[in-house]
Amino acid sequence: MINVHVLNGPNLNLLGRREPDVYGRMTLADVERLVREKAGSLGVGITFRQSNHEGHLVDWIQEAGAQGAGVVINAGAYTHTSIALRDAIAGSAAPTVEIHLSNVHARESFRHHSLIAPVSVGVICGFGPMSYLLGLEAIHRVMVERAQEAKPSTH
């Protein structure tokens, strides 16, 4: 079974209350329900976590890599500041998709640069809660393709 860790960074625990004009009215629990429903339809095991602490996110990325799991990460503000998250993704070998609820490129200029995008397989932003579902579909596809490539040829 393919397993995916959906990791959420700082302030995402405030979804539904924090700047609803930017992030929407769904709570993180609502997003988790959507993700789990989609994961069920794909046959994917999900670990869904949130922390305001960078070190927890680093530990969870390393854990995912050690387990052979993929990662979908909304690193929040750490996207733009955390070399530690970048290094954890690169060092763990966990295939990772970076996601954001808002279109970070249509916002403040400091949000236009991601330190984790260069070590991620892709980036999805601007689709609200659907960004999570698109990220899950993307990492599922990547992991299926990698598993197929790893199988020995039967010719």
KAZIMO-V633181 format. One record per run of one state. SS is the DSSP state (H for helix, E for strand, L for the rest). FROM is the first residue (numbers start at 0). TO is the last residue. Records with the same first field share a line. If there is no record, write none. Layout:
# KAZIMO-V633181
SS: FROM-TO, FROM-TO
This chain:
# KAZIMO-V633181
L: 0-0, 8-10, 14-18, 23-26, 42-42, 50-52, 67-68, 74-74, 80-81, 92-94, 100-102, 106-107, 111-115, 119-120, 125-128, 150-154
E: 1-7, 43-49, 69-73, 95-99, 121-124
H: 11-13, 19-22, 27-41, 53-66, 75-79, 82-91, 103-105, 108-110, 116-118, 129-149
